[in-house]
């Protein structure tokens, strides 16, 4: 469900798998490989879930940061 009441997005397992595989391939093309660290900075949505799964699928360690942080606070979290 989205932040607004009554708004929702439905995703099938197949759609989630396809999106996860596409994102995983995109990450690999960008040079992300097993053991690399990735920070995901996006709002809670199906794309964020697929991004986390894509990182796990290729063996990259991921951290999730949602909106609401200052630039300095966000930089600290990424470095951590």
CORHUDA-V663859 format. One record per pair of residues at least 12 apart in sequence whose ideal C-beta (glycine too) atoms are under 10 Angstrom apart, sorted by the first residue. I is the first residue (numbers start at 1). J is the second residue. Records with the same first field share a line. If there is no record, write none. Layout:
# CORHUDA-V663859
I->J  J
This chain:
# CORHUDA-V663859
1->44
2->43  44  45
3->43  44  45
9->45  46  47
10->46
11->45  46  47  49  50
15->46  50
16->46  49  50  53
17->50  53  57
18->50
19->46  47  49  50  51  53  54
20->49  50  51  52  53  54  55  56  57
21->50  53  54  57
22->50  54
23->47  50  51  52  53  54  55  57  58
24->50  51  53  54  55  56  57  58  59  60
25->54  57  58
26->51  54
27->51  54  55  57  58  60  62
28->54  57  58  60
32->54  55  58  59  60  62
33->58  59  60
34->58  59  60  61
35->58  59  60  61
36->55  58  59  60  61  62
37->55  60  61  62  63  78
38->51  52  54  55  58  60  61  62  63  64
39->55  61  62  63  64  65  74  77  78  79  80
40->52  54  55  62  63  64  65  66
41->63  64  65  66  67  69  74  77  78
42->64  65  66  67
43->66  67  68
44->64  66  67
48->64  66
49->64
51->64
52->64
63->77  78  80
64->77
65->77  78
